[in-house]
């Protein structure tokens, strides 16, 4: 059994026991979520169990995915270097994206 969930404006395939890296989730006051924090994702787009498939329009009603926060981390640095020849133009910028690693505990359909 697996579900397609949407969080952070991206879609992920979630199976029970799998670990997924999603965009950083924050608490209500803006701090990152602590470790072993339980979350519930209600934005479930599709659920498949064997040869039975339920597709939501846009969400599957009554479906939830329960997960636990495993860690918060930042990705490797991505360097953006702009260069134009013969003009002494050089710009170097870096970016590190924030991620939350979650473990899928349960997929429930009411």
N, C-alpha and C positions, 0 to 999 in steps of 0.2 A: 504494500500500500504506500502510495506517495501522494503529495499535494504540491501544487504550484502556488507559491505565496508571493505577495508583492510587499516590499518594504524598501524605503529609501528610493522610490521611483524605479526600482529594478525588480525583476522576477527571478525566483530561485526555486529549484526542485528540492523539496524537503521530504526525507524519509526518516522514520523513527530510528534513533541512534546515530544519525549522520551529524557531522559538524559542518556548519556553514559560516562563511565570512560575509557579513553584511555591513552596510554603511553604519557609522557609529550611532548608537541609540543613547539618548540623554534622558535623565530623570526630569521631573517637573520643574526643578529649580535650575536646570542647565548643566548639572554635574554629570559625568559619565556614570552609567549604572555600575553598581558594585558586583564583584564576582559572586557566583551562585545565586544571582537574582533571578526569580522566575518571571517570565514574560508570556503574554498571550497574544498571538497574532490572529486578527479576525479578517484580514484582507486576503482571503483564500479564493483563488481564481478557478482552480480545478482540483478534483480529487479522483484518483484512479485506484481501483482495487481489483487486480486480476484483469478480467475482461469487462468489468463494469466501470464506466466513467461518468462523472457528474461535472458538467461545465456550467459555471455561473454566468449570470448576465447582469452586471459584471462580476459579482461575487456569489459564492455558494452560500445560501442562507443557512444559518445555524452551524457553520463549520468553523472550527478553531484549531489552531496549532499551538501547542504549549512547548516552551523551550526554556533553557537555562543559559545564562550568560557564563561563558567559560573564561574569556579574557577580553581586554581592550588593548589595541596596539595600533601602531602606525606602520604603513607600508614603507618599502624602500624608497629612497629619494629619486624623483624623476627630474632630470636636468633639462631645462628648455633653453637652448642656446640659439640666439639670432645673430646673423652675421651678414653684412653686405660688403662686397668686395670694393676695394679702392676708396672707401669713404671713412675708414677708421670707426665703423659702427659695429659695436659688439654689446650684446645684452645677455647676461647669464642669470637665470632664475631657477629656483628649485621648488619642488612641491612634494609634501608627504601627506598621503591621504589617511584619514582615521577610519579604523574598522572595529567592529564588534564581532567576536567569535561566539557563536551560539551552538548548543547541542539540542537537537529536536527530541523531546521527551514523549509527546503524544499527539496524535491526529484524531480529532473527534468530530463526528457529524451528528447533529441532533435531528 
